[in-house]
Structures are given as structure tokens and as C-alpha cells.
Amino acid sequence: MKEMSGADMVVQALVDLGVDTVFGYPGGAVLPIYDALFNHPSIKHVLVRHEQAATHAAEGYARSTGKPGVVLVTSGPGATNAVTGITDALLDSIPMVVLTGQVPTTLIGTDAFQECDTVGITRHCTKHNYLVMDPDRLGAVIHEAFYIATHGRPGPVVIDIPKNVQVATGSYSVPEKIEHQSYRPQVEPDAGAIAQAIDMIAAAERPIFYTGGGVINAGPDASAALRQLVSLTGAPITSTLMGLGAFPSDDPKWLGMLGMHGTYESNMAMNRADLIIAVGARFDDRVTGRLDAFAPEAKKIHIDIDRSSINKIVPVDIAVVGDAGRALDALIAAWADKGHKARDLGEWWRRIDGWRATRCLDFPEKKDAGAEIMPQRAVKALFDATILEGEFVEWVENSHLLKRAFREVAVIGGLIERQHPGKRKTGKQVTFSTDLIFDVLRKYEPDHLLIEAAWADARERLTDVARLGDLLDRAAGTMVHQRLERISPLAIPVLVLIGRENVAASDLDDALLGELADTLAATAMGGA
Ligand SMILES: Cc1cc2nc3c(=O)[nH]c(=O)nc-3n(C[C@H](O)[C@H](O)[C@H](O)COP(=O)(O)OP(=O)(O)OC[C@H]3O[C@@H](n4cnc5c(N)ncnc54)[C@H](O)[C@@H]3O)c2cc1C
């Protein structure tokens, strides 16, 4: 038990919890915590320009590392600006702890300067939230908040801390064991449900694995167990956008992503299956489409750590509540114990191969002089040289993100919004700090390629291909300048906006796109 100020307690708890990065924006009601942060150089602070960006960056950090993202913002507008990212983290099951400053306890409820009811506002978009009125409770609350954010279905937790609680002295100790009164997520799957599920899998004639973000959350071992179970059963597998990276895309059993932007074969296979094994996926409407027509012939097994996800949208035949990794391990063990052998799924695979033969991701290559460059080709040229992501779901996921490895994908799933492009990438860059990350965005105006270094004032449209070199130099120069000037400790993502229709600059050919990618990649590496 140690006596210290509330602000010191906050930072000490972060240190004890192994936090190495905080994304934030200072303001009056949170300055005592900022002052305390100065004394702890082990925690890197990433200064953003807007609180929403801090939450998105923290999401990117969490998706890339598996650790909770931490955000520090002030009261009132600081807290309300963070709400979009908090809601996004809730939808996408991302562990995040958001520390918000609050007006002093004596002013709460008086319409004080920069006051808002943060706990009330964030009640419906957090997994849990706190208003800490007593400095002696602060340490325990922070440890509990991290527990809640990271256990069971991950999600955002807000801790609202009045300024006088940050200044007051209280006692701090690291709790020996954290247990919430009512929150006890079930991690171990029920043995009876596992036994029924494995018999159903072994008996199915047209099974398909439908996996999601829960497999990523369950960690790399879950991804390995998934590969093993798919291999044992010989069944095809598809995944949601959020589950990409958990299964290798070069495995012949991989059908590609499913859903409205998914492959023809994965959607047809889901629709015609007699058994769907849903692992850490939540039957999102981008995947199911019309519920009355969704997989009409299939029995469904649903593995999910959140009991409330099960039977929420699609009624299922077997519910397995628990961690995806533990459930997959248990299914593998049960497969061996019961002596199951893979069925001959030849007929099922022949149907799938027929759907595959449509080659739905192919796009016309227009190589004639003066022909337009297809956006898919532009995206591919950048992808080949860089880490590339984007909100351009229609082009990016289908062609390229599918090839990404575990935890390399940090796209926004549930609540995509257009105003803050690239911010999840900030979090990702903290993790993969030497890589240049391209962000490809949809632009509703055709006929131009727009290059900008994020956060730089300069942005220019490329309508004359002769100016490509200039623009590249300028974008690269801005990146190097920002790093040298320590405006940002990070590599600066370069946004390449591609016209909605096509990139119509007729001379912009493969060689130039390659040059674009090479130049930017080389600059990013060299400028580090
Ligand atoms: C423009 C746009 C287009 C989109 N198009 C598509 C599309 O075509 N196809 C598509 O798939 N998505 C698409 N999306 C994304 C879509 O909105 C959803 O975010 C996504 O489908 C949800 O993925 P998920 O089911 O894997 O759930 P997630 O949101 O990743 O939720 C994970 C589920 O797993 C559970 N879980 C969490 N941790 C664990 C654990 N350790 N063990 C077990 N269970 C766990 C959770 O309780 C939850 O039910 C699109 C998004 C945008 C913005």
C-alpha cells in the first residue's frame, strides 16, 4: 500500500499493467495525469489532433499487438469526441481503456466549464464504465477496467476521473486477484456441447467453417488449432472481414472472404451447406443478407465467448459458449477420442470447384494505349511493395487483405466512417514502426490519383502524369521532414486516393505505379 496522488496512481497502475503506449490529447481536466506521465518515460505518449483519432489509433494498436489500447482525453468535448471510436471498439470487440478527465466532484451537475455526463453518454457504447469519486478506489478500478476490457468478449471501458480526485492523495496497491462481482465470462466450453458438435461435424455431407474476429482475439494458438481441425475434417472454410488472417489464403480449403463483398464460392457454399460451424463470428448482416433466405438447409453450431451473441440473430442447433481457442482444442481432442475419420466430401468439393471456376475476383486488364487503369491493378501495385490497407472494402479485401498474416489486418469493421482515414494505421505503425503503410480510400470523383502525406497540409491531385515525380518527392519530403522535426515519432502514412470509376490518366501504367510504390517505400525506410 503506497500513498500517492490520484494522477500518480493512474500512471503507476498503467506501468504495473505493462502499458507502453498511450494515445491522447491534453486538456484542463486531465493535466494532472499528463504531468504525472512526464515522470514515466517508459510510457510513450502519441499526441493526436483530435480525440476520435486517439481512439482509432488505440484500436489499431490493440488489433496489431493483442494488447489493450489506452486513450487519455479531457472532460466534456474530449470525452464526446472519443465516443465514435469507443462505439467502434465495442462493435469490433477491441480491448480499450479510455481515461477521461472530469470537472471536480463539487462541480458535477452544475453545467460547469467543459462538463458533460461522460458515464451517461458512454453507457451504451462501452462494456463497462466508471466515475471514480474516491482516490482510494482509483487503483483498484483501473486494474478491474483492464480485466474487463480484455476478458471474455473484449471491448472498451471508460474511467471518468474528476480533477480533484487526480490531485487528492490516496493509497495504491496492486490487487492480488481481480474478480468482478458479476462479470465472470465462461472461457472453458461445455464438454457435452463439444461432444454433440463433433458428432455433427463428422456426419455432415456439406460442412463449412465460418470464422470471425473471435479467432483473432483468441490468439495465434487458436489460429493453429483452426488449421488443424479444418485439415482433420477436410471441410471448406470462409471468414468474415474481421477474421481475415487467421487461416492461410493459399490453402486449397480456403474459399475467400464471405458476405456482400465476399467471393461467389464462399457465399454459395454457405448458402448450400448442410452444416455451418461458426467460430467467433456474429452473423453480421453484411454476411447473412436476408435472414429468411440465409443458409436454409444448414444446421448451425455457434462457438462464441459472449453468451448474448448466440441465438441473437440466427437460431442455432448447438451453442458452445467459450473461448474459440479452447473450443477448437476440445473439438480436436474429441475428434480423436471418438475415432472420427474425415468423410468423403468429394461431391461437395466438386460443387464448390464449379463455383470457383467463375473466378469472380478477376478483372479486365485494359492494356491498350489510352485505356483506363483498373483500381484493382493500382491497389495491387501498391500492395506488392508495402503494407496496404484501406476502407476500400470492395477492392482491397477481396484482392489483397486476404493474403495477410495473423494480426496484420486492422481495418474497421462495424462502424466505418469516412472522416478519419488512416487513424487505425497510426496504432499499427506504433507496432510495425519501420513499415510504410498505405491507406487507400474511396474517392467519389473520378479521373484523378491524389497523393497526400497524412497530417500534412499539402494535398494535390494528379491529373497530369508528368507531375508524378514532383508529387512523390513532395509527399516523401513531407514524411521525412515530419520525422526529422519530430512532429510525429511515427512513419507517416501516405494516402493514395484513387478515383471511384478508374484512374483515367491514360499514361499511368504499371511501371509508373511500381515507381510510385517503390519510391514511397524506399523513402519510408530510409527516413526512419
Ligand atoms: C463497407 C463495409 C463493407 C463490409 N463488408 C463485409 C463483407 O462483405 N463481409 C464481411 O464479413 N464483413 C464485412 N464488413 C464488416 C462487417 O460490418 C462486420 O464488422 C463483420 O462482418 C463482423 O465480423 P465478425 O462476425 O467476425 O464479428 P466481430 O465483430 O469480429 O465479433 C467477434 C465475435 O466473436 C466473439 N468473440 C470475441 N472474442 C472471442 C473469443 N476469444 N473466443 C470466441 N469468441 C469470441 C464475439 O463475442 C463476437 O460475437 C464490412 C464493413 C464495411 C465497413
The ligand as an SDF file (V2000), in Angstrom:
LIG
                    3D

 53 58  0  0  0  0  0  0  0  0999 V2000
  -18.1250   -1.0520  -46.1900 C   0  0  0  0  0  0  0  0  0  0  0  0
  -18.0780   -2.3160  -45.4000 C   0  0  0  0  0  0  0  0  0  0  0  0
  -18.3580   -3.5000  -46.0290 C   0  0  0  0  0  0  0  0  0  0  0  0
  -18.2890   -4.6910  -45.3210 C   0  0  0  0  0  0  0  0  0  0  0  0
  -18.4770   -5.8680  -45.9900 N   0  0  0  0  0  0  0  0  0  0  0  0
  -18.2740   -7.0230  -45.3490 C   0  0  0  0  0  0  0  0  0  0  0  0
  -18.3620   -8.2620  -46.0410 C   0  0  0  0  0  0  0  0  0  0  0  0
  -18.6090   -8.3290  -47.2390 O   0  0  0  0  0  0  0  0  0  0  0  0
  -18.1260   -9.3860  -45.3420 N   0  0  0  0  0  0  0  0  0  0  0  0
  -17.8220   -9.3640  -44.0010 C   0  0  0  0  0  0  0  0  0  0  0  0
  -17.5870  -10.4240  -43.4230 O   0  0  0  0  0  0  0  0  0  0  0  0
  -17.7610   -8.2180  -43.3240 N   0  0  0  0  0  0  0  0  0  0  0  0
  -17.9570   -7.0520  -43.9700 C   0  0  0  0  0  0  0  0  0  0  0  0
  -17.8520   -5.8820  -43.2670 N   0  0  0  0  0  0  0  0  0  0  0  0
  -17.6020   -5.9300  -41.8120 C   0  0  0  0  0  0  0  0  0  0  0  0
  -18.9140   -6.1090  -41.0550 C   0  0  0  0  0  0  0  0  0  0  0  0
  -19.5520   -4.8570  -40.8740 O   0  0  0  0  0  0  0  0  0  0  0  0
  -18.6710   -6.7360  -39.6440 C   0  0  0  0  0  0  0  0  0  0  0  0
  -17.7850   -5.9150  -38.9270 O   0  0  0  0  0  0  0  0  0  0  0  0
  -18.0730   -8.1350  -39.7110 C   0  0  0  0  0  0  0  0  0  0  0  0
  -18.7480   -8.9440  -40.6560 O   0  0  0  0  0  0  0  0  0  0  0  0
  -18.1910   -8.7930  -38.3240 C   0  0  0  0  0  0  0  0  0  0  0  0
  -17.2490   -9.8070  -38.2510 O   0  0  0  0  0  0  0  0  0  0  0  0
  -17.3790  -10.9950  -37.1980 P   0  0  0  0  0  0  0  0  0  0  0  0
  -18.6840  -11.7060  -37.3700 O   0  0  0  0  0  0  0  0  0  0  0  0
  -16.1370  -11.7930  -37.3370 O   0  0  0  0  0  0  0  0  0  0  0  0
  -17.5290  -10.2930  -35.7880 O   0  0  0  0  0  0  0  0  0  0  0  0
  -16.5980   -9.4450  -34.8050 P   0  0  0  0  0  0  0  0  0  0  0  0
  -17.1560   -8.0800  -34.7980 O   0  0  0  0  0  0  0  0  0  0  0  0
  -15.1510   -9.6320  -35.0620 O   0  0  0  0  0  0  0  0  0  0  0  0
  -17.0270  -10.1330  -33.4570 O   0  0  0  0  0  0  0  0  0  0  0  0
  -16.3650  -11.2650  -32.9820 C   0  0  0  0  0  0  0  0  0  0  0  0
  -17.3410  -12.2910  -32.4460 C   0  0  0  0  0  0  0  0  0  0  0  0
  -16.5440  -13.2800  -31.8030 O   0  0  0  0  0  0  0  0  0  0  0  0
  -16.8100  -13.3110  -30.4100 C   0  0  0  0  0  0  0  0  0  0  0  0
  -15.5390  -13.4360  -29.7090 N   0  0  0  0  0  0  0  0  0  0  0  0
  -14.6880  -12.4590  -29.3480 C   0  0  0  0  0  0  0  0  0  0  0  0
  -13.6020  -12.9930  -28.7470 N   0  0  0  0  0  0  0  0  0  0  0  0
  -13.7810  -14.3260  -28.7450 C   0  0  0  0  0  0  0  0  0  0  0  0
  -13.0090  -15.4210  -28.2710 C   0  0  0  0  0  0  0  0  0  0  0  0
  -11.8160  -15.2490  -27.6720 N   0  0  0  0  0  0  0  0  0  0  0  0
  -13.4960  -16.6540  -28.4420 N   0  0  0  0  0  0  0  0  0  0  0  0
  -14.7210  -16.8650  -29.0210 C   0  0  0  0  0  0  0  0  0  0  0  0
  -15.4930  -15.8770  -29.4730 N   0  0  0  0  0  0  0  0  0  0  0  0
  -15.0200  -14.6190  -29.3520 C   0  0  0  0  0  0  0  0  0  0  0  0
  -17.5460  -12.0410  -30.0700 C   0  0  0  0  0  0  0  0  0  0  0  0
  -18.4080  -12.2340  -28.9680 O   0  0  0  0  0  0  0  0  0  0  0  0
  -18.2880  -11.7440  -31.3810 C   0  0  0  0  0  0  0  0  0  0  0  0
  -19.5170  -12.4310  -31.4310 O   0  0  0  0  0  0  0  0  0  0  0  0
  -17.9500   -4.6860  -43.9460 C   0  0  0  0  0  0  0  0  0  0  0  0
  -17.7030   -3.4890  -43.3160 C   0  0  0  0  0  0  0  0  0  0  0  0
  -17.7220   -2.3210  -44.0340 C   0  0  0  0  0  0  0  0  0  0  0  0
  -17.4080   -1.0690  -43.3430 C   0  0  0  0  0  0  0  0  0  0  0  0
  1  2  1  0
  2  3  1  0
  2 52  2  0
  3  4  2  0
  4  5  1  0
  4 50  1  0
  5  6  2  0
  6  7  1  0
  6 13  1  0
  7  8  2  0
  7  9  1  0
  9 10  1  0
 10 11  2  0
 10 12  1  0
 12 13  2  0
 13 14  1  0
 14 15  1  0
 14 50  1  0
 15 16  1  0
 16 17  1  0
 16 18  1  0
 18 19  1  0
 18 20  1  0
 20 21  1  0
 20 22  1  0
 22 23  1  0
 23 24  1  0
 24 25  2  0
 24 26  1  0
 24 27  1  0
 27 28  1  0
 28 29  2  0
 28 30  1  0
 28 31  1  0
 31 32  1  0
 32 33  1  0
 33 34  1  0
 33 48  1  0
 34 35  1  0
 35 36  1  0
 35 46  1  0
 36 37  1  0
 36 45  1  0
 37 38  2  0
 38 39  1  0
 39 40  1  0
 39 45  2  0
 40 41  1  0
 40 42  2  0
 42 43  1  0
 43 44  2  0
 44 45  1  0
 46 47  1  0
 46 48  1  0
 48 49  1  0
 50 51  2  0
 51 52  1  0
 52 53  1  0
M  END
$$$$
